Amino acid sequence: MYKNLIILAVLLFSTQAMAEDRALAQMRSENRVALVIGNNAYQRPLTRLNNTINDAKAIRNILANRGFEVMYRENLSHRAFDIVLEEFYQKLRYGGVGLLYFSGHGLEFNGQNYLIPTDAKIGAKSDTQYEAVALNKILNRIQKIGNRLNIVILDACRNDPFAKAYGVGGLAKTEPPIGLLVSYATGAGQFSSDGRVGGNGLFTQYLIENMKKPLSIEEVFKKTRASVYDASGGTQFPALYNQIVKGDFYFTLPTVQTVSTQTTYVAPQSVVQPVPAVSTSSKWFTPTDKQVNWKEAKKVCHASGGRLATIDELKRVVTDCGGTVNDSTNNKNNIHYQKCYEKRGFSSNFYWSATTSTNNSDSAWIVLFGYGNVYNVGKYRYHYVRCVRAEE
């Protein structure tokens, strides 16, 4: 009887581990799209902000390094804001995970929250409803699209010049639609730290720190909130409104190790991956300077007398330049690697390979040069192309 119980326990743990493995595999291949906006060039009475652009760029970089297709914008007018939101909504229709990050001024009026474009002419707070972008409209539009998960991060509570007159400042509480997680840099009705000039705001600083860890999305924001609260001496407490219903999400995916009957999560290790030898005489060429989907990438290479490079050939470029595949810490911002990639015609962007996923025929492998990271993404995405001669 005791032996049967042990066998049953092992089977249960094994089944759980297999399910977790499948869930992580799905998260690795699912679509990830982000819209990152940093606004700082405001007109009076709104103040010019110190670090919103720094914050937006830092978020852009970490999301791109974690498999997001990032749409990045700075100092948007109202019209430009509306246009890029429409582009973002269209990309969300492919499913997966969407993320909107806004760093800039945000105002509350009559219980509604607004994101402020840089050309907003707000002489009185009542002008906000006409001059700014309503947050509730964004949330409702995203929710109707119906993709698995959406994340909205607002570092938009820097200050409110009308707070004294209206007796309230910051953003109002929100109840996001089902399937969304919304986070503010500080609590409703409060203001957040813009940080030292040339650095990052307190909220974004700790958010990035926790996004680098293999934590669930809930843990990322909980730990960020605790760190910000401690660092601010209790004056800043980020708000979190969580309506997630479909599965987990990790910015940095854990790996699953199953030993005997115990399943544990461990952080991914930076390992030099073996790369098959590739002829150094391969002549790389670029048939188009445009980003295209995977099928188009293969076509343009073939039409130009070449073929799309395999994932191993792209990895070889990383290692030949002295980089390490999937080791962002080693490769990041290293001028030597960047110059070496550039000599081979690669910028610090995503490039298609001809190698498809063994688990999903609708996905293929790409390399993010500049970091040396490898990702598996949907073939409908748009990335850059480098080809090798057909005889190679």
Beta strands, then each sheet from edge to edge (+ up, - down):
strand 1: 32-38
strand 2: 69-74
strand 3: 97-103
strand 4: 106-109
strand 5: 112-115
strand 6: 133-134
strand 7: 149-155
strand 8: 180-184
strand 9: 240-242
strand 10: 255-259
strand 11: 262-266
strand 12: 284-285
strand 13: 306-308
strand 14: 350-356
strand 15: 363-368
strand 16: 373-378
strand 17: 387-389
sheet 1: 2+ 1+ 3+ 7+ 8+ 9-
sheet 2: 4+ 5- 6+
sheet 3: 10+ 11-
sheet 4: 12+ 17- 13+
sheet 5: 14+ 15- 16+
end
